[in-house]
Amino acid sequence: MKKLLTIVLAALMVLTLAGCGSKEAEVENNEGEKVFKVAMLVPKIGDQSYFDTMEKGRKTADAKYDNVETVLFEVDPAGSADEALWTAAYDEVCEDGAYDLIISANNTYEGFLYAAAHRYPDQMFLNADASTIDETATNVLSTQFGLDDLGYVVGALSAALTKTGVVGVVVGMDIPAMNQFISGYCQVLTAKDVKYVISYPGSFTDTALGKEVTEKMIEKEADVIWQVAGGLGNGVIEACSGHDDVWCVGVDQDQYVQFEESNPEWAATIVTSALKNTDIVIETVIDWLVAGTLAEHMGETKVWGIADNGVGIAENDYYLANVSDEIRADIAATLKAVADGEVEVYDCFLGETDYENNWPTHRDANIVK
């Protein structure tokens, strides 16, 4: 995979030369159009999940317009989340105002974005997947996803597919941003009286651990397992692929398509994926930038749900071939009902109902150690 740029403390000069430069008051292309410059800062790409989905959105927008130039900055390949490293990276892309928009995301790194937004109040930022909201950062558009709705749909599908009556979900870490994936999931499975097991391995990268905890779930007869664990989820997929009677549900991007050629054995176990379409958010926000309307959204928090194509499930050919017409019709109806607000999906963040207030009790009773 071609790496456009990697930032390390020992090589900040590379960033200065390749990502920055003297500010041009109004850069134009050959057609006389203003050129919009966009920088996207991520720790790295190649995680085969979340950050690769962001990269897809950047590339799509870059190819879509002749007057948009985007640059990827891989700031932290080691995943250190070092404050000095990220502060230096943001200073380099912000200090001369060369970029019209700066994009980043992920709960581990969003604090660095908000800090930069306060240092550079005239710079526009996109926090493409906000876990927390800094309401004082009026130059940031924060976007969130209807993860509770997404979890409800995955739970409904898992309940329909299971042959054993037991399903499972592997959640990278026990943090609010990840728990929002599964409050709706637990809700619908409880309503359908389907047993579920949950694992929090405490990592987004340890594939061996992902495989280990998944095997424990399979020992407990789970036969539909959803991975919500970033790169660790590759271990979940690998474990599921070793059992002919176990389905895996992928996350973030269409993981069947992702592995169809490179690892067909893994692909064959992925019945569908729960899509968090960060790529669509990034592409749409760059559309607003080109249209001249992005500034109107600064300081807002926008939730992208099913109706916005912010979340959904991958309805690829493999899903169509392996899920019955009846189940697919039921899931399509569930998607519509949730999108239309006909189903009250519980959100573990809100605590507005007895279920939400007692959700940790429901969850904890089903955790696999």
N, C-alpha and C positions, 0 to 999 in steps of 0.2 A: 504494500500500500504506500502510495507516494505521500510523503510528509512535506507539507508546504513550509512549515517552520516549527522548530522546537526551541523553546526559551529555557535557558538554564542560567543560573546566576553567573557562571563563569563565562557566558557568551552573550551578554546583554547587547554587545555591539552588533551582533548578527540581527537581533530584533530591531535595533535602531536603524540599520541600513535597509532591511527588507520590509519592515512593517511601518516605518515612519519616514519622515522627511520634512522639509520645509513646507508649511501650509500654503496651498494655493487658494487664493480668494474665491475663485469660481472655476473649477476644472471642467472643461468641455471635451466631448468626443468629436469625432470627425464630422458628425451631423450637426454639431453646434448645440447638442443637448448637455445639460448639467450632468456630470458624472457623480453618482452617489457612492461614497466609499463606506464600507461596512467591515468592522473587525469582529471576529468571533473568538472568544477566549475560552478554551476548555483545558482540562488537565492533559487529555490525550484522546485520540480517536483509536479505533481498533478494538473497542470493548465488545463489539458484536451485539450491542444493545443500545443504551441510552445516548451516549455521545455520538455514536455512528448515525443515529436518527437525526440529531442536530446537524451533523455534517451533510446529510442528505438534503435537508432544507436549505442550507447555505449554498450547496452546489446547484440546486434547482433554481434558486433565485438568481444566482450568478449567470446561469445559462439562459435564463428567461429574458434578461434585459441587456441591451448593448451599452447602456449607460449606468450599469451597476458593477462595481468592482468589490469583491469580497476577499478577505484574507483570513485564513485560519491560523491561530496561534496556539500551539500545543505547549502550554505553560508548565505543566507539572507531571511529566510522564511517570515519575516515581510515586505520585499520589501522596506527597508529603503534606499538602495543605499548609505549606509554610507561609506565614503572613508576609514576611519580607520579600519572598519570591513573587507572590501575587501583587503586592503593593508596587514593586518595581515594574512588573508587567503592565499594570494599569497606568502607571505614570508614563511609561513609554508610549502607549497608544493614545493617551488623553492630552498630554501636556501641550502639543502644538495644534490641537483641534483639527487634525487632518481627516478624522473620520466623522461621518454624519451620524453613525449609529454604532454602538458597541453592544455586543450580545454575549451573555453568559448564562449559566443556569446551574442547578443542583444545590441541595441544601448545604452540602459541605463547603461550597465555595461562594454562596450568594452574599455572605457577609463582606467579602472583599469587594464585590460589585457595589454594594450600598455605600461602603466607605469611600470608594472612588467617586460615586455620584455626589457625595457631599464635598469632596475636594474639587470637583469639576462641575459646578452647578449649571454651566451652559452646554454641557455635553448630554446628548440623549442616549439612554441605555434601555435595553430589553433584558429583564430577568425572565427567561423563557419558561421556567418551571419553578415558581416561587413556593417555598415552604413557609417562609415568614414574610411579612409585609412591613416595610419601613415607610410609614405614611408621611414622614418628613422628607423623603426623597422624591420631590415633585418632578424630577427629570428622569424618572424610571417608570416604564410600563411593566407591570408585573402580571404574568399570566399563570393561571392554575388550570388543573384538569379535573373533570368530574370523575374522580377515581372511585368514589363510593358507588356511583352509578355503574362504572365499569366492573367493579367487583361483584355487584349484584347480578349482572348479566353472565359473568364467568361462573358464578355459583349456580345459576339456573342451568347453564349448559353442563356443568360438571354433574349436577344432580340427574340430568337426563341421560348422560352417557355412562354413569357408573353401573357396573354389573354386580359389584360386591356390596354396594351401599355405603362405601367409605371413600372419601376423597381427601385431598390434601393440598396445602399451599406452603411453599418455602419462601419466607420473607427475609430479605437480607439482614435487616437490623430492626430492633424493637424501638422505632422512633415514630413520632406522629406522622411524618410524611409518608412512611411506608405502611403504617397501620390504616391510613385512609383507604388504601387499596382493598382492605379485607373486611371492613365493617359491614358493607353491603353484602359481601360474599358470605359472611357468617350469618347475616340476617336471613337470606333466602334459604340457605341450607337448614337453618333451624326451623324455618316455616315448613319446609318440605320433609322434615324429620330424617335428614340424611346426615350420617355421622361424618365429621371432618376432623383432620389433624393438622396442626400448625407447627412449623419449625422456624426458629430465629437463629440461624447459624452465627450471626454477629459479624458478617463480612459480605462485601460485594465482589470479592476477587478470588477467594479460596475455592477453586473448582473441586479439589479432592474432598473438602468438607461438604460441599454441595452434594456430591455423589453419596457421601456417607449418610447424611441426614435423610436423603431421599430413599436410600435402601431401608432405613428404619421405618419410614412411612409405608413402604411396600410390604414389609414384614407385618405391618398392622392392617394389611389388605387394601390399602389405598390404591385405586386403579386409575384415577384421573388426578394428576398433580400439576398445579399451577406454579410456575417459578416467577417470583417477583424479587429478583436478587442480582440484577446486573450481570457482571461477568461470572460470578459464582453459579449463576443459572446454567452455565454450560455443563457443570457437573450434574445438575438435576436432569438435564436432557440426556446426558450420557447414561445415567442410571436407568432412566425410563426406557431407553432404547434397548437395554439388555433384557427386557421382559415383553414378550409378545402381547400380553394382555393388559398393558399399562399405557395410557395416553398421557402426554405432557401438553400443557397449554403454555405457550411462550409469552413474552412480554415486550412491550415498547414498539418493536417492529415485527414484521411478518417473518418469524424465525424459520418457518418451513421453507420459504423462498430463499432465505439467507443461507440455509445449509443444503438445499436441494441438490446442488452440484458438488459442493466441497465435501459434504459428509451426508450422503443419502441415508445411512443407517440412522443418524440422528433425526434427519428430516422426517423419516417415516413414522416417528413416534409423536410428532407435533401435529395434533389434530387441528389446532388453530392457534392464534396468538391474540393476547389482549393488547390492543394498540393504544399507545399514548403518542399522539401524532405531533410531537414537537416540531417535526419538519414542516408541517402545514402551518403551525403558528409562525415559525420563522419566515416562511415564504410570504404569508399574508402580511406580516408586519413590514417586510421590505416593500410589498405592494403599496402599503400606506405611505412609506417613506417616499417612494417615487411619485405618488399621487399628491404629495404635499400635505397629507392629513395626519401624519404621525404625531406631530407636536400636540395635536388636540387630545391625544390619548396619554400624554405624560402625566404621571401621578395616579393613573387608574390601575385597578386590579380587574382583570377580565378572566372569567372562568369559561373554559372551552369544554363543552360536554358532548353528548351524543349528537344533539341537533346541529352542533357546529363542526362535526367531524373531528372533534378534538380527541375523542375516545371511541372505541368500537372493537369489533373482533374481525380478524382476517377471514374473509369469505373467499378464499382462493379455491382452485380446482380440487385440491386435496381435501379440503373441508367439505366441498360439495359431494365428493365421491365417497366419503367415509361417514358422513352424518346423514341420517335418514331424512327424507322429505318432511316427515312429521315433526321431528326435533327441530329442523331448520326453520320450519314455519312457526313453531312455538318461540324460538329464540328471536326471530324477526319481530314477532308480536311483542315480546318482552322489551326489545330495543325501542320499539315505537312507544310502548306504554311508559317506559322510563323517560324517554325524551319529551313526551307530551305532559309529563307530570302526573300521570294517572296512578303511578306507584310511588309511595312515600319511601324513599330509600334512606336508611339511617346513615348518619355521618358521625363517626366517633369523635370528631372535633367539636360538635355542637352541644351534646348533652341536653337535648330538649325533650327526650322521651325516656321512659323507664328503661327501654332496651339500651339506648345510648349511654345512659348513666351507669348501667350494669354491664356494659359491653366487655370490660376487662374480665369480669367473672366468667362470662360465656367463653371468651377467648382462652383464658388461662386453664380452663378445665380440659382443653383439647390440645395443649402444647406437648409436642414430643421432645423429650430431652435428648 
